[in-house]
Amino acid sequence: MDNNAQSKSYPGSSCKKLLKLNLIKLLGKTTKVSDKLRRLWAFAQLQSSISGHLDPSVITLGRPDVHGTGNIHIGRNVTLYREVHLESWGKGSVNIGDHVLLSRGVHIVSMSHITIGDGTLIGEYTSIRDANHSRFPGQLLRDSGHTSKPVTIGRDVWIGRGVTILPGVHIGDQATVGANAVVTKDVPSGTTVVGVPAKQV
């Protein structure tokens, strides 16, 4: 009797296992399709927000937040993680080279010109700005306008997490900027800088 009960229950448990496996496969495929659709939507939204052509090789892992004039040019094989913020105002422009990676939460704001060279990696929550607020007696800070100077980041530069890059800075090719550094002066090619303000190691 036990043998019969076991033989009768076996096909049922086998069906449950098969159903479970099929559900797991289906959910996996659904998740992949959903992820692809989200990326396509983010890509389309980015293309509609910027003035430059967006190459099909660009990977958008989340919809970048674009503000201002949209005077932004993005090269080939660029990867944009979630919560990237791109902003240009007035004559400001942003030029991102090929094979660049912008990690989650990177903030780029231009009122003059920002250039990022090919192959550069930029860590999470880094801020790159080419303008500062001005101050005038008797005027609110928000109404006092800005001063701006171009920022240039060379090729194959590695910028760590949480770095701040200020107006007028030039970072040379293959330089490294340590996490949480504040870059106020030029960084020579091939050197490493760390700290606040950033200094060569």
C-alpha positions as CSV (number, residue, x, y, z in Angstrom):
1,M,0.0,0.0,0.0
2,D,2.9,2.4,0.8
3,N,4.5,1.4,-2.5
4,N,1.3,2.3,-4.4
5,A,0.9,5.6,-2.6
6,Q,4.5,6.5,-3.4
7,S,4.1,5.5,-7.1
8,K,0.9,7.5,-7.3
9,S,2.4,10.6,-5.7
10,Y,5.6,10.6,-7.8
11,P,4.0,11.8,-11.0
12,G,2.4,14.7,-9.2
13,S,5.6,15.8,-7.5
14,S,7.4,15.5,-10.9
15,C,4.7,17.7,-12.5
16,K,5.1,20.3,-9.7
17,K,8.9,20.3,-10.2
18,L,8.5,20.7,-13.9
19,L,6.0,23.5,-13.5
20,K,8.3,25.3,-11.0
21,L,11.2,25.1,-13.4
22,N,9.1,26.4,-16.3
23,L,7.9,29.3,-14.1
24,I,11.4,30.2,-13.2
25,K,12.5,30.1,-16.8
26,L,9.4,32.2,-17.8
27,L,10.1,34.8,-15.1
28,G,13.7,35.0,-16.1
29,K,12.8,35.6,-19.7
30,T,10.2,38.2,-18.7
31,T,12.7,40.0,-16.5
32,K,15.2,40.1,-19.4
33,V,12.6,41.4,-21.8
34,S,11.5,44.0,-19.3
35,D,15.1,45.1,-18.7
36,K,15.7,45.5,-22.4
37,L,12.5,47.5,-22.8
38,R,13.6,49.8,-19.9
39,R,16.9,50.3,-21.6
40,L,15.4,51.1,-25.0
41,W,13.0,53.6,-23.4
42,A,15.9,55.2,-21.5
43,F,17.9,55.4,-24.8
44,A,15.0,57.0,-26.6
45,Q,14.4,59.5,-23.9
46,L,18.0,60.5,-23.8
47,Q,18.1,60.9,-27.6
48,S,15.1,63.1,-27.5
49,S,16.7,65.3,-24.8
50,I,20.1,66.1,-26.4
51,S,21.1,67.9,-29.5
52,G,23.8,65.4,-30.6
53,H,23.2,62.0,-32.3
54,L,23.2,59.1,-29.9
55,D,25.1,56.1,-31.3
56,P,23.3,52.7,-31.0
57,S,26.3,51.4,-29.1
58,V,25.5,53.6,-26.1
59,I,24.2,51.6,-23.1
60,T,21.7,53.3,-20.9
61,L,21.2,51.4,-17.6
62,G,18.7,54.1,-16.5
63,R,17.2,57.2,-17.9
64,P,19.7,60.1,-17.5
65,D,18.3,63.3,-16.1
66,V,18.9,66.0,-18.8
67,H,18.3,69.7,-18.1
68,G,18.8,73.0,-20.0
69,T,19.7,73.3,-23.6
70,G,20.6,69.7,-24.2
71,N,23.8,70.7,-25.9
72,I,25.4,67.3,-25.1
73,H,27.4,65.1,-27.4
74,I,28.0,61.4,-26.5
75,G,30.5,59.1,-28.3
76,R,30.3,55.4,-29.1
77,N,30.3,52.5,-26.6
78,V,29.5,54.8,-23.7
79,T,27.9,53.3,-20.6
80,L,25.6,55.4,-18.5
81,Y,24.5,54.0,-15.1
82,R,21.3,55.1,-13.3
83,E,20.7,58.6,-12.0
84,V,23.3,60.3,-14.2
85,H,22.6,64.1,-14.4
86,L,23.5,66.1,-17.5
87,E,23.0,69.8,-17.7
88,S,23.9,72.6,-20.1
89,W,22.9,76.3,-20.0
90,G,23.5,79.2,-22.3
91,K,26.6,78.5,-24.5
92,G,27.5,75.6,-22.3
93,S,28.2,72.2,-23.8
94,V,29.2,68.7,-22.8
95,N,31.3,66.5,-25.0
96,I,31.7,62.8,-23.9
97,G,34.2,60.7,-25.9
98,D,34.1,57.1,-26.9
99,H,34.3,54.2,-24.4
100,V,33.5,56.4,-21.4
101,L,31.8,55.0,-18.3
102,L,29.6,57.3,-16.1
103,S,28.8,55.5,-12.9
104,R,25.6,56.0,-10.8
105,G,24.7,59.5,-9.8
106,V,27.4,61.3,-11.8
107,H,26.6,65.0,-12.1
108,I,27.8,67.1,-15.0
109,V,26.8,70.8,-15.3
110,S,28.1,73.1,-18.0
111,M,27.8,76.8,-18.7
112,S,31.1,77.0,-20.7
113,H,32.4,73.6,-22.0
114,I,33.2,70.2,-20.5
115,T,35.2,67.6,-22.4
116,I,35.7,64.0,-21.3
117,G,38.3,62.0,-23.2
118,D,38.0,58.5,-24.7
119,G,38.2,55.6,-22.2
120,T,37.7,57.6,-19.1
121,L,36.0,56.0,-16.0
122,I,34.1,58.3,-13.7
123,G,33.1,56.9,-10.2
124,E,29.7,57.1,-8.5
125,Y,28.3,60.6,-7.4
126,T,31.2,62.5,-8.9
127,S,30.4,66.2,-9.7
128,I,31.9,68.0,-12.6
129,R,31.0,71.7,-13.0
130,D,32.6,74.5,-15.1
131,A,30.8,77.4,-13.4
132,N,30.5,79.0,-9.9
133,H,28.0,81.4,-8.4
134,S,29.0,85.1,-8.3
135,R,28.5,87.3,-5.3
136,F,27.4,91.0,-5.4
137,P,26.5,93.2,-2.4
138,G,22.8,93.7,-1.9
139,Q,21.9,90.8,-4.3
140,L,20.7,87.3,-3.5
141,L,23.2,84.7,-4.5
142,R,20.7,83.0,-6.8
143,D,20.3,86.3,-8.7
144,S,24.0,87.1,-9.0
145,G,24.9,85.1,-12.1
146,H,27.9,82.9,-12.7
147,T,31.5,82.8,-13.7
148,S,32.6,79.9,-15.9
149,K,35.8,78.3,-17.2
150,P,36.1,75.1,-19.4
151,V,36.9,71.8,-17.8
152,T,39.0,69.2,-19.8
153,I,39.4,65.6,-18.7
154,G,41.9,63.6,-20.9
155,R,41.9,60.1,-22.2
156,D,41.9,57.0,-20.0
157,V,41.5,59.0,-16.8
158,W,40.3,57.2,-13.7
159,I,38.1,59.4,-11.4
160,G,37.1,57.7,-8.1
161,R,33.8,57.9,-6.2
162,G,32.5,61.2,-4.9
163,V,35.1,63.4,-6.6
164,T,34.4,67.1,-7.2
165,I,36.0,68.8,-10.2
166,L,35.8,72.6,-10.2
167,P,35.8,75.2,-13.1
168,G,39.0,75.7,-15.2
169,V,40.6,72.4,-14.3
170,H,42.5,70.3,-16.9
171,I,43.2,66.6,-16.0
172,G,45.8,65.0,-18.3
173,D,45.7,61.6,-20.0
174,Q,45.9,58.5,-17.8
175,A,45.7,60.5,-14.6
176,T,44.0,59.1,-11.5
177,V,41.9,61.0,-9.0
178,G,41.3,59.4,-5.6
179,A,37.9,59.0,-4.1
180,N,36.3,62.1,-2.5
181,A,39.0,64.4,-3.8
182,V,38.3,68.1,-4.6
183,V,40.2,69.0,-7.8
184,T,40.9,72.8,-7.8
185,K,44.0,72.8,-10.0
186,D,45.3,71.1,-13.1
187,V,46.4,67.4,-12.8
188,P,49.4,66.4,-15.0
189,S,49.2,63.4,-17.3
190,G,49.9,60.0,-15.7
191,T,49.9,61.3,-12.1
192,T,47.7,60.4,-9.1
193,V,46.1,63.1,-6.9
194,V,44.1,62.7,-3.6
195,G,42.7,64.8,-0.9
196,V,40.9,68.1,-0.3
197,P,42.2,70.1,-2.1
198,A,43.6,67.3,-4.4
199,K,47.4,67.0,-4.3
200,Q,49.8,64.8,-6.2
201,V,51.0,61.6,-4.5
